[in-house]
Amino acid sequence: MAKVLVTGTAGFIGYHLALRLIADGHEVVGVDDLHPCAFPSLKAQRHRRLQETPGYTDVVQDLADAEATDALFATHRPDLVAHLAARTGVRTSVEHPFAYERSNVLGTLAVLEAARLHGRPRVVYASSSSVYGDSTAMPWREDDRADTPVSLYAATKRAGELMAHAFTATHGLCTIGLRFFTVYGPFGRPDMAVWTFAEAIASGEPVPLFDGGNMQRDFTYVDDVVAAVCAALFHPGLDGARRFNVGAGAPQGLDTLLHLIETAMGRPALRKLLPAQAGDVASTWADCSALEATVGFRPRVSLQDGIASFARWFLDHPDIVQTVRSERARSGRPTR
Ligand SMILES: NC(=O)c1ccc[n+]([C@@H]2O[C@H](COP(=O)([O-])OP(=O)(O)OC[C@H]3O[C@@H](n4cnc5c(N)ncnc54)[C@H](O)[C@@H]3O)[C@@H](O)[C@H]2O)c1
């Protein structure tokens, strides 16, 4: 069994990954700065649940503080690292560029440097489909060009990939970048469509469908993403600097998504058709054949089943949903 350092454990994917690793018998050291920038109640809930889980060691710190991150690695000496912490959300990166640079670039650099200095564990890190910019040559493959980001968020994720590559070239650190495609599931992100659509349906408000609902996303269920991270952490044959797409490999329109959420919640939605928004790419689509050929990973959860399981969670947690709704109203953040 391994000691795994997971960063971003109060976040959506990090929380699920930490629980899965512990369930599999591993020891998890979890780090998060609990910054109150987005929906702090949700982070606090996930954080509290992990603190109560045997096998979980809790660290609250800002990874961009390089000295503290060095001390973290010196103290815990992890066998493996899953670096998921980041400021997330494409649109807010426009408003807070320096916060994104600090967490996603400086924070990632601090993790890579500490890993090289303390035992050189394999570092699996979260990248994003956003590195492909608005390329229309689909599906996206890892060897496609990724040098025309259309948001600062995407630029910071690409910077993370390039730094990881440099650490492999210079120091021989094994770095595995996973480009996640629109992840959804229970305890997910209230800034993303699956949650905002469900919230609008539950409250009887119209669901804004940009580009008339024609936009397509490669929606990926969180358990599949967690399985991909585990495969990248534990597969014995991986070395060097690698990058892989992690998606369902099946783009779906937002109108299809909305229909599935309506069915799963047993309530119809009011639709508000709107033009496309600047900065939104029309479609995303992952070619996941490289990850399958390398570690045998295949996504297993269909959008229909994944949405059904999200909707069950959503309907079972009215208290969490209501608190998020109040935070959204206080912050003036629109549902989309
Ligand atoms: N959810 C998706 O659809 C998606 C898609 C592509 C890529 N990703 C990537 O996957 C990773 C996880 O995403 P998520 O959806 O769980 O996001 P999230 O926002 O729910 O979680 C990120 C966590 O990182 C923490 N964090 C941020 N900066 C930190 C710092 N400097 N020090 C310590 N902790 C810090 C935050 O407090 C938060 O809890 C991110 O790297 C994100 O860029 C996510």
The ligand as an SDF file (V2000), in Angstrom:
LIG
                    3D

 44 48  0  0  0  0  0  0  0  0999 V2000
  -13.8880   19.6400  -13.0220 N   0  0  0  0  0  0  0  0  0  0  0  0
  -13.5670   19.6710  -14.3150 C   0  0  0  0  0  0  0  0  0  0  0  0
  -14.4310   19.5820  -15.2030 O   0  0  0  0  0  0  0  0  0  0  0  0
  -12.1230   19.8160  -14.7390 C   0  0  0  0  0  0  0  0  0  0  0  0
  -11.8470   19.8290  -16.1130 C   0  0  0  0  0  0  0  0  0  0  0  0
  -10.5150   19.9800  -16.5270 C   0  0  0  0  0  0  0  0  0  0  0  0
   -9.4970   20.0650  -15.5740 C   0  0  0  0  0  0  0  0  0  0  0  0
   -9.8050   20.0550  -14.2480 N   0  0  0  0  0  0  0  0  0  0  0  0
   -8.6830   20.1690  -13.3060 C   0  0  0  0  0  0  0  0  0  0  0  0
   -8.8510   19.1750  -12.3090 O   0  0  0  0  0  0  0  0  0  0  0  0
   -8.3780   19.6670  -11.0510 C   0  0  0  0  0  0  0  0  0  0  0  0
   -9.4520   19.5100  -10.0010 C   0  0  0  0  0  0  0  0  0  0  0  0
  -10.6160   20.2280  -10.4390 O   0  0  0  0  0  0  0  0  0  0  0  0
  -11.9410   20.3320   -9.5470 P   0  0  0  0  0  0  0  0  0  0  0  0
  -13.0730   20.3550  -10.4890 O   0  0  0  0  0  0  0  0  0  0  0  0
  -11.8930   19.3400   -8.4480 O   0  0  0  0  0  0  0  0  0  0  0  0
  -11.7570   21.8100   -8.9690 O   0  0  0  0  0  0  0  0  0  0  0  0
  -12.1410   22.4240   -7.5480 P   0  0  0  0  0  0  0  0  0  0  0  0
  -12.1170   23.8990   -7.7600 O   0  0  0  0  0  0  0  0  0  0  0  0
  -13.3860   21.8090   -7.0320 O   0  0  0  0  0  0  0  0  0  0  0  0
  -10.9360   21.9790   -6.6130 O   0  0  0  0  0  0  0  0  0  0  0  0
   -9.6650   22.5700   -6.6270 C   0  0  0  0  0  0  0  0  0  0  0  0
   -9.1730   22.6660   -5.1920 C   0  0  0  0  0  0  0  0  0  0  0  0
   -7.8230   23.1790   -5.1990 O   0  0  0  0  0  0  0  0  0  0  0  0
   -7.6690   24.0180   -4.0750 C   0  0  0  0  0  0  0  0  0  0  0  0
   -6.5730   24.9580   -4.3200 N   0  0  0  0  0  0  0  0  0  0  0  0
   -6.5080   25.9270   -5.2810 C   0  0  0  0  0  0  0  0  0  0  0  0
   -5.3500   26.5960   -5.1900 N   0  0  0  0  0  0  0  0  0  0  0  0
   -4.6690   26.0550   -4.1510 C   0  0  0  0  0  0  0  0  0  0  0  0
   -3.3990   26.3250   -3.5620 C   0  0  0  0  0  0  0  0  0  0  0  0
   -2.6220   27.3260   -4.0220 N   0  0  0  0  0  0  0  0  0  0  0  0
   -2.9940   25.5870   -2.5150 N   0  0  0  0  0  0  0  0  0  0  0  0
   -3.7880   24.5770   -2.0280 C   0  0  0  0  0  0  0  0  0  0  0  0
   -4.9950   24.2790   -2.5430 N   0  0  0  0  0  0  0  0  0  0  0  0
   -5.4380   25.0130   -3.5940 C   0  0  0  0  0  0  0  0  0  0  0  0
   -9.0300   24.7360   -3.9660 C   0  0  0  0  0  0  0  0  0  0  0  0
   -9.2410   25.2760   -2.6690 O   0  0  0  0  0  0  0  0  0  0  0  0
  -10.0160   23.6400   -4.3360 C   0  0  0  0  0  0  0  0  0  0  0  0
  -10.5260   22.9830   -3.1950 O   0  0  0  0  0  0  0  0  0  0  0  0
   -7.9420   21.1060  -11.2970 C   0  0  0  0  0  0  0  0  0  0  0  0
   -6.5510   21.1260  -11.4900 O   0  0  0  0  0  0  0  0  0  0  0  0
   -8.6560   21.4900  -12.5730 C   0  0  0  0  0  0  0  0  0  0  0  0
   -7.9350   22.4880  -13.2910 O   0  0  0  0  0  0  0  0  0  0  0  0
  -11.0850   19.9460  -13.8110 C   0  0  0  0  0  0  0  0  0  0  0  0
  1  2  1  0
  2  3  2  0
  2  4  1  0
  4  5  1  0
  4 44  2  0
  5  6  2  0
  6  7  1  0
  7  8  2  0
  8  9  1  0
  8 44  1  0
  9 10  1  0
  9 42  1  0
 10 11  1  0
 11 12  1  0
 11 40  1  0
 12 13  1  0
 13 14  1  0
 14 15  2  0
 14 16  1  0
 14 17  1  0
 17 18  1  0
 18 19  2  0
 18 20  1  0
 18 21  1  0
 21 22  1  0
 22 23  1  0
 23 24  1  0
 23 38  1  0
 24 25  1  0
 25 26  1  0
 25 36  1  0
 26 27  1  0
 26 35  1  0
 27 28  2  0
 28 29  1  0
 29 30  1  0
 29 35  2  0
 30 31  1  0
 30 32  2  0
 32 33  1  0
 33 34  2  0
 34 35  1  0
 36 37  1  0
 36 38  1  0
 38 39  1  0
 40 41  1  0
 40 42  1  0
 42 43  1  0
M  CHG  2   8   1  16  -1
M  END
$$$$
